[in-house]
Amino acid sequence: MANLENLEKYNNAFCESLETQPDKLAGLKYQDIEAWDSVGHMRLIAAIEEAFDIMMETDDIIDLSSYEHGKEILSQKYDVEF
């Protein structure tokens, strides 16, 4: 069963740190929008870590290259259910 609360937290982390709208998240990739540059990426990681009370490994931070892939990483490595 999907965890809508976690999806909402994840979406909020993206929307707030990258200053975008929820309807723009599907298919969003690193550097697709101006706000998702290297600085925006670190803001996003900080927001995700805070939202889920986790510390992501460096490889996972580098690997998080899209909205969808981020969900995969969190599900597989940090036990976050969506």
C-alpha positions as CSV (number, residue, x, y, z in Angstrom):
1,M,0.0,0.0,0.0
2,A,1.3,3.4,-0.9
3,N,2.3,5.8,1.9
4,L,0.8,9.1,0.9
5,E,2.3,10.9,3.8
6,N,5.8,10.0,2.6
7,L,5.0,10.9,-1.0
8,E,3.7,14.3,0.2
9,K,7.0,14.8,2.2
10,Y,9.0,13.8,-0.8
11,N,7.1,16.1,-3.1
12,N,7.3,19.0,-0.7
13,A,11.1,18.6,-0.5
14,F,11.3,18.9,-4.3
15,C,8.8,21.7,-4.6
16,E,10.3,23.8,-1.8
17,S,14.0,23.3,-2.5
18,L,13.6,23.6,-6.3
19,E,10.8,26.1,-6.3
20,T,8.6,24.1,-8.6
21,Q,5.0,22.9,-8.7
22,P,3.8,19.3,-7.9
23,D,2.5,18.9,-11.4
24,K,6.0,19.4,-12.8
25,L,7.6,16.6,-10.7
26,A,6.9,13.5,-12.9
27,G,9.8,13.0,-15.2
28,L,11.9,15.8,-13.6
29,K,15.6,15.2,-14.0
30,Y,18.8,17.0,-12.7
31,Q,19.4,20.2,-14.5
32,D,16.0,20.1,-16.3
33,I,15.1,23.3,-14.6
34,E,17.3,26.2,-13.6
35,A,16.8,25.7,-9.8
36,W,18.1,22.1,-10.0
37,D,21.8,22.9,-10.4
38,S,24.5,21.8,-8.0
39,V,23.4,24.2,-5.3
40,G,19.8,23.3,-5.7
41,H,20.7,19.6,-5.6
42,M,22.3,20.1,-2.1
43,R,19.2,22.0,-0.9
44,L,17.1,19.1,-2.2
45,I,19.2,16.5,-0.4
46,A,19.1,18.5,2.8
47,A,15.3,18.8,2.5
48,I,14.9,15.0,1.9
49,E,17.2,14.1,4.7
50,E,15.3,16.4,7.1
51,A,11.9,15.2,5.9
52,F,12.7,11.5,6.5
53,D,15.3,11.9,9.3
54,I,18.0,10.1,7.4
55,M,21.6,10.8,6.4
56,M,22.1,9.8,2.7
57,E,25.4,8.2,1.6
58,T,27.5,10.2,-0.8
59,D,27.0,7.7,-3.7
60,D,23.2,8.0,-3.2
61,I,23.4,11.8,-3.2
62,I,25.3,11.8,-6.5
63,D,23.0,9.1,-7.9
64,L,19.8,11.0,-7.2
65,S,19.4,12.2,-10.8
66,S,15.7,12.4,-11.2
67,Y,12.4,12.6,-9.2
68,E,11.7,8.9,-9.9
69,H,15.2,7.6,-9.2
70,G,15.1,9.4,-5.9
71,K,12.1,7.5,-4.9
72,E,13.8,4.2,-5.8
73,I,16.9,5.1,-3.8
74,L,14.8,6.0,-0.7
75,S,12.7,2.8,-1.0
76,Q,15.6,0.5,-1.6
77,K,18.2,1.9,0.8
78,Y,16.4,3.9,3.4
79,D,13.2,1.9,4.0
80,V,11.0,4.8,2.9
81,E,7.7,3.5,1.5
82,F,5.8,5.3,-1.2
